[in-house]
Amino acid sequence: MAQESETGSQTESETEERSPLSTVLFGSLEAGPSKTFGALGLKKALTGGLASSGFRTMLKVGGAQEQGRRQRPRSIAYKSEAQALIGYEWRVSDTFLSLYAGSDYEGEQREEPRGTLVTRRYGVRLQGDLWMTPTQTTLLQASAYASTLDRRLWGRIAPGWLVPRGVPLEGSYLGPELEAYRAGDYTKIRLGLHLTGLRLFGVVWRLSGGWQRSSDRPAEAYATLGLHWLR
């Protein structure tokens, strides 16, 4: 009995001393007729844990393969990107608002008929994210960023409604999403549906898909897969 009591005491002590969750690992995969994109990153609490307000740092790397030109002679472009951001996150219950600023990098290798063209560019990015549950059955997600690279602007808003119990995928949120992007003279807009908060294998998933229209292509389908893992 004394051994069982000692073991239980050690377990409680370890639980009390265990650090709060302070890191989110995240990733995304995007696919369409003319472009495939993947990214990995992490967000880490610099003070305290993720359950409370505090300073955060965010690192993200990604890569893409896309069609460089629709007209012949065609070309293929391979792009890489990286951001290193620092900011502050305000948290109240299940609602958080965060603002970040930092560096923005893009590298491109374009395979042209006359040879390979390689470019590298650096800029500054300002980013904001919002996640809130206005009611017990509704969700609102919104994200946006501005970058000095090509004067880029991007934004996404996605309300959702809780999938009721007894229905497949219960506990997640389903709703529409609207996304807009501009870089120089290029613009793109998306309209689709998203399923957010699906829990599987200890990871939280987001699925979305719909139609997009860009300034250099007709309307076409898109699909994205996102995930995050708390550590």
Secondary structure, DSSP 4 states (H G I P E B T S, - for coil): -HHHHHHHHHHHHHHHHSPPP-EEEEEEEEE-SSEEEEEEEEEEESSS-TTS-EEEEEEEEEEEEEES-SSSSP-EEEEEEEEEEEEEEEEETTEEEEEEEEEEEEEEEEEETTEEEEEEEEEEEEEEEEEE-SSTTEEEEEEEEEETGGGEEEEEEEEEEEPPTTSTTTTSEEEEEEEEEEETTEEEEEEEEEEEEEEETTEEEEEEEEEEEETTEEEEEEEEEEEEEE-
